[in-house]
């Protein structure tokens, strides 16, 4: 009886450690994704501000342009510039 409870304790401990490691791996991948998205947003906003300093491009700072530049990053600012040249913005 004593060895059976020890075996159950070892098996449960192994499952808890494996589950904890799996959860840690998921949390680290989500954290890495969030850091990547935050860096992309910061890059897009900085490039939007820098591009707006050019005399021939006048992008307004409103919710749409900030969201497109933030979530799109460099490609989002490129889309905004093309939209500005085409007359959509």
N, C-alpha and C positions, 0 to 999 in steps of 0.2 A: 504494500500500500504506500509506503514511504517513497519507493522508487517511482511509482506511477505518478504521484503528485509532483515529484521533481522533474520527471519527463514532460509533464503537462506545462510546468513552469518554464522549462527550457524552450519548448515549442512556441508557447505564447510570447516569450521574450524575443525569439527569432522573428516571429511575425510582426511584432511591434517595431523592432529595429528596421526590418525591411520596409514596412509601411511608412515609417518616419523618413527613411532615406528617399523613398519614392516621392513623398510629399515635398521634401526639400528640393528635389530635382525639379519638380513642377513649379515651385515657388521661384527658384532661381531662373528658370526659363521665362516666366512671366515678368520677373523683375528686369531681365535683360531686354525683353521686348519693350517694356515701359521706358527704360532708359534710352533705347534706340528711338522711340517715338518722340520723347522729350528733346533729344538732341536734334532730330529732324525738324521739329517745330521751331526750336531756337535758331537753327540755321536758316530756315525759310523766312522767319521774321527779320533776321539781320540782313539777309540778302534783299528782302523787300524794302527795307529802310535805305540800304545802299543804292538800289536801283532807282528809288524815288528821288535821289539826289541828282540824277542825270537830268539835264535840262529838257531833253526831248521826250521823256517818259513821265507822265503825271498819273500815278496810280493813287486813287483816294484810299484813305485809311478808314474802312468801314468793316462791319462784321464779316461780310462775304470775302473781301480780299485777305483779311487776317486769317480766316479759317482756311482758305485755299492755300495761302502761303505757309501756314502752320502745319497742316496735315500733308500738304504736297511737297514741302521742302523746296529744293532747287527746281524740280519739275513743276511744282505749283506756281512758283514765281515765273517760270517760263511760259506757262499757260496764261498767266495774268498779263504778261508782256505781249503775247500774241493777241490776246483779247483786246488789249489797249490799242495796238496797232490796227486791228481790224475794226475798231470802233464799238466794240461790245461793252467796254467798261468806260 
